Amino acid sequence: MTGKKRQIGEYIAITAGTFLIAFAIKNIFDPVNMVTGGVSGAAIILKELWDIPLWLTNTVFNIPLFLAAFRMMGWKFIGRTLYSTALLSAALYILPEFNLIKDDMILSALFGGLISGLGTGLVFAGGCTTGGTDMLAVLMRGWLRHYSSAQIMQVLDWIIVAAGVCVFGIRPSLYALLSIFCLAKVTDSLIEGMKFSKVAWIISKQDKEIARAVMERLERGVTSIGARGMYSMEEKNLLFCVVSRKEIVEIKAIVREFDPQAFFIVSDAREVFGEGFIEKENRIT
């Protein structure tokens, strides 16, 4: 895929993801007063207190954050996050408002977390965020260097959730915690699913035959590492190979074919970069 086509695909993912997030905020979380943290959570609180539109709060809160980010880190840091943030405000304004799931708090928490998690994952896959507390956490880390951006963002979100308890009571906030959990799980699954691979570790006396078969049939590289069994003190070769989830089944078949007694370990690889896998890591700005 060429660089231009990849960039177009990323912007399509950002656009789709941002609209999903806006839909979840406006038509699932807001109607049931579910504050899930972030600027969107603060927007729901302000709408309840002073009837301020969601899109207006998102815009007003993010303008000073982007100005500060531009001054401290330059335009390159802001990147396409500005596009996503502006699009979120626009989507909150133009999307029709209706109560999708009525007053069912469990369905709101589950489907709200599912839809917003899917949207967040698409935005992350496009190489940005929707601004808000994500941006604020990065800026605050300049003064709080002993803490990571993720830790600072978590504290900020908890403060907003706590404010939601004061305004709406404990019940909606407890359901909000369930939604936050679902959101995080869906987002992680989407991101890891794009980069998820398997690592095969093989110890066999037929290591050369197995390695040759893997390289010829799957066209995957295999690395041989010298090893010694500490019980038998016997010198052996440990084969190391990274493959896709589908290919691990074929490797198992190859190992059984050449050596049914081989010692075979399969582990997860969260992210793999290099030939045959992800060529370039998207940078979230």
C-alpha positions in Angstrom: 0.0 0.0 0.0 1.4 3.4 -1.0 1.8 6.2 1.5 -1.0 8.2 0.1 -3.5 5.3 0.1 -2.5 4.4 3.7 -3.0 8.0 4.7 -6.5 8.0 3.1 -7.3 4.8 4.9 -6.2 6.3 8.2 -8.4 9.4 7.8 -11.4 7.2 6.9 -10.8 5.2 10.1 -10.5 8.4 12.1 -13.7 9.8 10.6 -15.7 6.6 11.2 -14.4 6.2 14.7 -15.1 9.8 15.6 -18.7 9.6 14.5 -19.1 6.3 16.5 -17.8 8.1 19.6 -20.1 11.1 19.0 -23.1 8.7 18.5 -22.4 6.9 21.8 -22.0 10.2 23.7 -25.1 11.9 22.3 -27.5 9.0 22.0 -26.5 6.5 24.7 -24.5 8.1 27.5 -26.1 11.5 27.7 -29.8 10.4 27.8 -29.1 8.2 30.9 -26.7 10.7 32.5 -23.8 8.3 32.3 -20.4 10.1 32.9 -17.6 8.0 31.6 -14.8 10.5 32.1 -13.0 12.7 29.6 -14.3 15.9 28.1 -17.4 14.1 26.9 -18.2 13.3 30.6 -17.7 16.9 31.6 -19.9 18.0 28.7 -22.7 15.7 30.0 -22.4 17.2 33.5 -22.5 20.8 32.1 -25.5 20.1 30.0 -27.4 18.8 33.0 -26.4 21.8 35.2 -26.7 24.7 32.6 -28.1 23.1 29.5 -24.9 23.8 27.5 -24.8 21.8 24.2 -22.3 18.9 24.1 -20.6 20.1 21.0 -20.0 23.6 22.5 -18.4 22.2 25.7 -16.1 19.9 23.6 -15.0 22.8 21.5 -14.5 25.3 24.3 -12.5 22.8 26.4 -10.2 21.8 23.6 -9.3 25.2 22.2 -7.0 26.2 25.1 -5.5 22.7 25.1 -4.6 22.9 21.4 -3.2 26.4 21.8 -1.0 25.2 24.7 0.1 22.1 22.8 1.0 24.2 19.8 3.0 26.6 21.8 4.8 23.9 23.8 5.3 21.2 21.2 4.6 22.7 17.8 2.3 21.8 14.9 3.8 18.4 14.3 2.7 17.2 17.7 -0.9 18.3 17.2 -1.1 16.5 13.8 -4.3 14.9 12.8 -5.7 15.0 16.4 -7.0 18.5 15.6 -9.0 17.1 12.7 -10.5 14.4 15.0 -11.3 16.8 17.7 -13.0 19.3 15.4 -14.9 16.5 13.7 -16.1 15.3 17.1 -17.6 18.7 17.9 -19.2 18.8 14.4 -20.6 15.3 14.8 -22.1 16.1 18.2 -23.8 19.1 16.6 -25.2 17.5 13.4 -26.1 14.0 14.6 -29.8 13.7 15.4 -30.6 13.3 19.1 -32.8 10.4 20.3 -32.8 8.0 23.2 -31.6 4.8 21.6 -31.9 2.4 24.5 -34.5 4.3 26.7 -33.7 4.0 30.4 -32.0 0.6 30.4 -28.7 1.3 32.2 -27.1 -2.1 31.6 -27.7 -2.0 27.9 -26.5 1.6 27.8 -23.3 0.7 29.6 -22.6 -2.4 27.5 -23.5 -1.0 24.1 -22.2 2.5 24.9 -18.8 0.9 25.8 -18.9 -1.3 22.8 -19.6 1.5 20.3 -17.3 4.1 21.8 -14.6 1.5 22.3 -14.9 0.5 18.6 -14.7 4.2 17.7 -11.8 4.9 19.9 -9.9 1.9 18.5 -10.5 3.2 14.9 -9.2 6.7 15.9 -6.1 5.2 17.5 -5.6 3.0 14.5 -5.6 6.2 12.4 -2.8 7.6 14.5 -4.4 10.2 16.8 -6.8 10.8 19.6 -9.9 13.0 20.0 -8.0 15.5 22.2 -9.5 16.3 25.6 -8.0 14.6 28.7 -5.6 12.7 26.4 -4.0 16.0 25.3 -4.2 17.5 28.8 -2.4 14.5 30.3 0.5 14.9 27.8 0.8 18.6 28.6 0.6 18.0 32.4 3.4 15.5 32.2 5.8 18.4 31.5 5.4 19.3 35.1 4.7 15.8 36.5 7.6 13.9 35.0 7.4 11.1 37.6 4.1 9.9 36.2 3.1 8.6 32.8 0.6 10.2 30.5 -1.7 7.2 31.0 -1.6 7.6 34.8 -2.3 11.3 34.7 -5.2 10.7 32.2 -6.7 8.1 34.5 -6.7 10.5 37.5 -8.3 13.2 35.3 -11.0 10.8 34.2 -11.7 9.7 37.8 -12.1 13.3 38.9 -14.8 13.7 36.1 -16.5 10.5 37.1 -16.5 11.7 40.8 -18.1 14.9 39.6 -20.7 12.8 37.9 -21.5 11.1 41.2 -22.1 14.5 42.8 -24.5 15.6 40.0 -26.3 12.4 39.0 -25.8 10.1 42.1 -24.0 6.9 42.6 -26.1 4.6 40.5 -25.4 6.0 37.0 -21.7 6.3 38.0 -21.5 2.6 38.8 -22.9 1.7 35.4 -20.4 4.2 33.9 -17.5 2.1 35.4 -18.9 -0.9 33.6 -19.0 1.1 30.4 -15.4 2.3 30.9 -14.3 -1.3 31.3 -16.1 -2.4 28.1 -14.7 0.6 26.2 -11.1 -0.3 27.3 -11.5 -4.0 26.4 -13.0 -3.3 23.0 -10.3 -0.7 22.2 -7.5 -2.9 23.3 -8.9 -5.9 21.3 -9.2 -3.8 18.2 -5.7 -2.4 18.4 -4.1 -5.7 19.4 -6.1 -7.6 16.8 -4.4 -5.5 14.1 -0.9 -6.2 15.4 -1.4 -9.6 17.1 0.9 -12.5 16.1 2.1 -15.8 17.4 5.6 -16.9 18.4 6.6 -20.5 18.0 9.5 -22.0 20.0 10.6 -25.5 18.9 13.1 -27.9 20.3 13.6 -30.9 18.1 16.3 -33.2 16.8 14.8 -32.6 13.4 15.3 -28.9 13.6 16.9 -28.4 10.2 14.0 -30.3 8.5 11.4 -28.3 10.4 13.1 -25.0 9.7 13.4 -25.8 6.0 9.7 -26.8 5.7 8.5 -23.6 7.5 10.7 -21.4 5.3 9.6 -23.1 2.1 5.9 -23.7 2.8 5.0 -20.6 4.8 7.8 -18.3 3.5 8.6 -17.2 7.1 12.0 -16.7 8.5 13.3 -19.0 11.2 16.1 -18.3 13.7 18.1 -21.1 15.3 19.4 -20.4 18.8 22.0 -22.6 20.5 20.7 -24.1 23.7 21.6 -26.7 26.3 19.3 -28.9 28.3 20.4 -28.5 31.9 19.2 -31.9 33.0 20.7 -33.9 30.2 23.5 -31.3 29.4 22.8 -32.1 25.8 23.4 -29.4 23.2 20.3 -28.6 21.1 19.0 -25.9 18.7 16.0 -23.9 19.7 14.0 -22.7 16.7 12.3 -19.3 16.9 9.6 -18.1 14.4 7.0 -15.4 14.4 3.8 -16.1 12.3 0.2 -14.9 12.0 -2.5 -16.6 14.0 -3.7 -18.6 11.0 -0.1 -19.9 10.2 0.4 -21.3 13.7 -1.8 -24.2 12.8 0.3 -25.0 9.8 3.5 -24.9 11.9 2.0 -27.4 14.4 1.3 -29.7 11.4 4.9 -29.4 10.2 6.3 -30.1 13.6 4.1 -33.2 14.0 5.1 -34.4 10.5 8.8 -34.3 11.2 9.0 -35.0 15.0 5.9 -35.9 17.0 8.1 -35.8 20.1 9.3 -32.3 19.6 9.0 -29.7 22.5 6.7 -27.0 21.1 5.7 -23.7 22.8 3.4 -21.1 21.4 3.2 -17.6 22.9 1.5 -14.3 22.0 3.3 -11.4 20.3 1.4 -8.1 20.9 3.2 -6.1 18.2 5.6 -7.2 15.4 7.4 -4.8 13.1 9.4 -5.9 10.1 9.2 -7.7 6.8 6.0 -9.5 6.4 4.3 -7.8 9.4 3.6 -4.1 10.2 5.8 -1.9 8.2 5.4 1.3 10.1 4.0 2.1 13.5 1.3 4.8 13.6 2.2 7.5 16.0 -0.6 8.8 18.2 -0.3 12.5 18.5 
